[in-house]
Structure formats: C-alpha cells, structure tokens
Amino acid sequence: MTQNGYIEIEISGRKTGLKFNMYAIERMGEIKGVPVSGVRYITALVYGGILGNAYAKQVEPEFTFEDVLEWVDENSGGAFEGSILEKIKDTFINSNVYQHTINRANGEPSEDAKKKMIATP
C-alpha cells in the first residue's frame, strides 16, 4: 500500500492518493500554525500529500483543506497505533524527500555525492 512516498486513502467514500514529494513539503510549509505534532500537523500532512499527488498528475485536487480537516477529526478519535493516520505518517517518514531533507539537515552528503566519493580513486 505504501511505496516511495505514496499511499492511497479514502475520504468521504472516494479514493485519493497522497504523494509526498517536494511540492507537498512546500505546500505543507505554507499552512499557518502547523506544529510538529498533533491534529493540525496530520491535517497539513494529508492535505500536502493530496496537493503533491495532484501536482504530480497535473490535475486539480479533489479535496479542500476543510474536507481533510473533517476527515482527520473523524479518524483521530481512536488509537493511533495501526490506524490510517499512522500509516500516512510512516509513508511520509519513509519517503525519499523526507529522508533527503533529514540527511541535508544533519549535514550528510546526498546519494549523488556519496556515489561520486566512491567512484573517485
């Protein structure tokens, strides 16, 4: 179900994809008042993923921020472990774009830089 920063979910009976790419990260950063955890963070994460997927496919997003906020509220009442919200978080954390961002923040070289270091005698 998850691969390379992509997961499919169902909102209001309609399936949609979340794609965690650079566009999704950029759009998440534009949402005001987003803390590093909690319902607002998950809402921004889901909405950013929807926007990233729509951008990648060059289509209009099917859901508004309000739709996503309502869906997250409906799905945040139970246990987090094993929930769709945890799966979304895990997909994001395991995405290439997130891993690349973390590596850059930690001062680690990119994969291209590592390859060049290995290839250089």
C-alpha positions in Angstrom: 0.0 0.0 0.0 2.9 2.4 0.6 5.8 2.9 -1.8 8.2 5.8 -2.4 6.1 8.4 -0.5 2.8 7.3 -1.9 -0.3 6.0 -0.1 -3.9 5.7 -1.1 -6.7 6.6 1.3 -10.4 7.0 1.2 -12.1 10.3 2.1 -15.9 10.6 2.0 -16.2 7.3 0.1 -13.7 8.4 -2.6 -10.2 7.1 -3.0 -7.4 9.6 -3.4 -3.6 9.4 -3.4 -1.1 11.1 -1.2 2.3 11.7 -2.7 5.0 13.1 -0.5 7.2 15.0 -2.9 9.0 18.4 -2.8 5.7 20.1 -3.8 3.9 18.5 -0.9 6.6 19.6 1.5 6.5 23.2 0.1 2.7 23.4 0.4 2.8 21.9 4.0 5.1 24.7 4.9 2.6 27.3 3.7 -0.1 26.2 6.1 -0.1 28.6 9.0 0.2 27.4 12.6 1.4 23.9 11.9 3.1 22.4 15.0 5.4 19.4 14.7 2.8 17.0 16.0 -0.9 16.7 16.7 -4.1 17.0 14.6 -3.0 20.2 12.8 0.2 18.5 11.8 -1.6 15.4 10.5 -4.1 17.6 8.6 -1.3 19.6 6.9 0.5 16.3 6.1 -2.6 14.8 4.5 -3.5 17.9 2.6 0.1 18.4 1.5 0.1 14.8 0.2 -3.1 15.4 -1.7 -1.7 18.5 -3.3 1.6 16.7 -4.1 -0.3 13.9 -5.8 -2.5 16.3 -7.8 0.6 18.3 -8.8 2.4 15.1 -10.0 -0.6 14.1 -12.0 -1.2 17.6 -13.2 -4.9 17.6 -12.1 -6.9 19.7 -9.7 -7.1 18.4 -6.1 -10.3 16.6 -5.3 -10.5 17.7 -1.7 -10.3 21.1 0.1 -8.4 21.7 3.3 -11.7 21.7 5.1 -12.6 18.3 3.7 -9.2 17.0 5.0 -9.6 18.6 8.4 -13.0 17.0 8.9 -11.6 13.6 7.8 -8.7 13.8 10.2 -11.1 14.8 13.0 -13.2 11.7 12.2 -10.1 9.4 12.2 -8.2 10.8 15.2 -10.6 9.6 18.0 -9.2 6.1 18.4 -5.9 4.5 19.0 -3.1 5.9 16.8 -1.2 2.7 16.5 -2.3 0.7 13.5 -4.5 3.5 12.3 -4.6 5.0 8.8 -3.1 8.2 10.3 -0.1 6.2 11.5 0.3 4.6 8.0 0.2 8.1 6.5 2.9 9.3 8.9 5.0 6.2 8.2 4.7 6.7 4.5 5.9 10.3 4.9 8.8 9.5 7.1 9.9 6.7 4.8 9.6 8.9 1.6 12.7 9.8 -0.4 12.0 13.5 0.0 11.8 13.3 3.8 14.9 11.2 4.1 16.8 13.6 1.8 15.6 16.6 3.9 16.7 14.9 7.1 20.1 13.9 5.7 20.7 17.5 4.5 19.7 18.9 7.9 22.2 16.5 9.5 24.9 17.6 7.1 25.1 14.2 5.4 26.1 14.1 1.8 23.4 13.3 -0.8 23.3 9.9 -2.6 24.8 11.5 -5.7 27.7 12.9 -3.6 28.2 9.5 -2.0 28.4 7.8 -5.4 31.0 10.4 -6.6 33.1 9.8 -3.4 33.0 6.0 -4.0 33.8 6.4 -7.7 36.8 8.7 -7.1 40.0 6.8 -6.6 
